Amino acid sequence: TLASLFFNTLESPTYASYYKGSLEPILAATPLSPVAGDRFISRNNLERNPEAVLKGFQDVTASGNFTLACVALNVDTSHTMPPVADNSVSPAWRKALVTCLIGSVWSWGQPWDMVARQQEEFENSILPAFEAATPGAGAYGNEANFAQKDWQSTFYGANYARLSKIKKTYDPKGLLYGITSVGSEAWTQDADGRLCRVH
């Protein structure tokens, strides 16, 4: 019957047995990207130095450890209508023509220490090379790497000072924390992962 095509009830004594029988086979066949980040490419980057951008693409994928997926954008509305209100959108977003996601290549069953090596490669080689090819372009914080250097300017740009003021007004004790959120430079992690105030 039609209902049997859409409804299939399973019983499992534990979540672990349910997971092993239903979700794990699907997830095990799907490669993951445990090391990821992103970068905008501005109109200016492409107009002034398209060769550097192309080389940046090649540098990202050269080792075979990372993939690159880019989407073209048209977010500049300055010529059509002004913003309704001042907001926290990164100025780099307004100038972006392309946004690119960079992800590592890793499959289930491969050693996890491989991910640590990929993170190191991403931080020290891949991202710096792509940033050099796209000066001033910025990145989208929600798709970025947790270890992004200069994250204040990369994610927030000229808005950071104003956002920091707002944060201090409404959250003076720093209760709300995210590793690359406004004001997080006031905190550091100790060896056990606990947050401690930076003095």
N, C-alpha and C positions, 0 to 999 in steps of 0.2 A: 504494500500500500504506500501511498504518498507519505503518510505520517512516519512510516518506518525508515524512509530515506532521510528524514530530517531529525528524528528523535531517536537517540540511542542511549539508554540508561546503563551506566556501569556502577558496580559496587566494588569498593576496596576496603579492606580492614584498616589500612593506614594511608596517610597522604603519600608516604614514600612509595608504597606499592602502586598507588594510582599514578604517581608521577612516572615511575619506571615503565609502566605499561602504556601510558598514553602520550605524555609530553616529551619524555626523554628521547624516544626514537625520532621525533620531529626535530628537536633541538640539536641532537647529536649529528644530524645530517647537515646542519646549517653552520657554516663558518662564522666566527664571531670577529668583532673588531674591538678588542679590549683597550687599545691605544688609539685615541682619536683626537682630532682638533679641527679647526677651520680657519679660513682667512678670506677676507674680501679682496677683490681686485677692483680698483677704482677706474673710472673713465680716464683719469689722468695717467694711471699706470699703463693702460693700453695705448693711449695716444702718444705718450712720450717714449715708451720703451717696450713695444710688443715682443721684441726678441728676448728681453730679460724675463718677461712673464712666461714665454714658451720654455725657456731654460728652467724656470722655476718648476713648471709642470714635469719636465724631464728629471730634475733633481729629486722630486718627491717620489717618483716611481722607479728610479734607476736601480735601487738595491733589490727590488722585487718584494720588499717587506711591507710596502704601503700601496694603497690604491687612492685614486683621486676622483671625486665626483663633483662636477660644477654645474651650477644653475645660473642662467642669465636673469638679470633683474632690470626693472625700470621703476625705481622708487623715488626718483627726483621729481617732486611735484611743485617745486618752487616756481616754475614757469606757468603753472595752472592755477594754483590756489595756495594761500598761506596756511600754516598749521592752525588748527582751532585754538590751541593753547601751547604754551611752552611746555616741553616734556623732556624726558630723560633719554630719548632715542639718541644713540651715538651719532655724532656728525658724520663719522665714516660711513654709516649706513646710508645716509642721504646721498653720498657720492659713489656708492658701490654700483658697479655694472654687473659683477659676477660674484657669487659666493661659492667657495669650494670647501668640501668636506674631505679630510684626509683620514684614512683609517688603516690600521695594521691588518695584516693577513695572518690569521691564526685559526686553527681548527681544534675541535675537541680531541683530547688524547695527546696533543703535543705538550711538551714540558712547559709548566707555568713560568719557569725562569726565563723562557724565551720572551715572555711579555715584558719582563723587567728590562731585558736588552733592547726590545723595540721601543720602550718608553725612553730609554737613554738615547737611542738613535734619533727618536722624534725630537726630543728636547735640544740635543746638541748639534744635530746635522740637518734634519728635514725641515723643521720649522724655521730655523735661522736662515736657511737658503731661500725658502719661499718668502719670508719677510723681506729679505734683501732685494728680491725681485719685485716686491709690491710695497715700496716705501709709503708710510702714512696711511695705508689702506684699512687697518683695523681688523676686527674680528667680532663674531657674534658669540657672546659669553655662554649662551645655553648649549652651544655645540662645540665649545672650545676645550682645550686640554686643561686639566686641573693645575698643571705646573707652568702655565703661560707666564713668561717673564713680562714685566711692564704691563700687567693686566689692567691697571688703572687707566692708562692712556689707550691701550689696545681695545678695551671693551667700552669705555665710557668717554674717552676723549676729553674735550674741553668742558664737558658737563660734570666731571668728577668733583671739582671744588664745590660746586653748588649742591650736588648730591651728598657730599660729605657734611656740609653744613646742616642739611635737612636731617641726616642720620643723627647727628649730635643733638639736634633739637628734640626729636621724637623718640630716640633710643639712646639717651645719654650714658647708660651703663653697658651698652653693647650686648644686650640680651639676644638679639637676632644676629646670627652669624652664618656666613657661608664663605668658603675658602677664597673665592674671588668676588665676594660681595663688598659693597661700599663699607669702609671702616674696618675690614678684616685685618688690615696691617697693624691694628692695635693689639693683635693677639698672635701668639706663637704656640706650637704644639711642643710639649715635652716628650721625653723618650717613651712614655706610656700612652701618648696620644691625647693627653689632657690639654685643654686650652689654658694658657697663662698670659697675663697681661704683659705687654712689652713696655718697659719703663724707659 
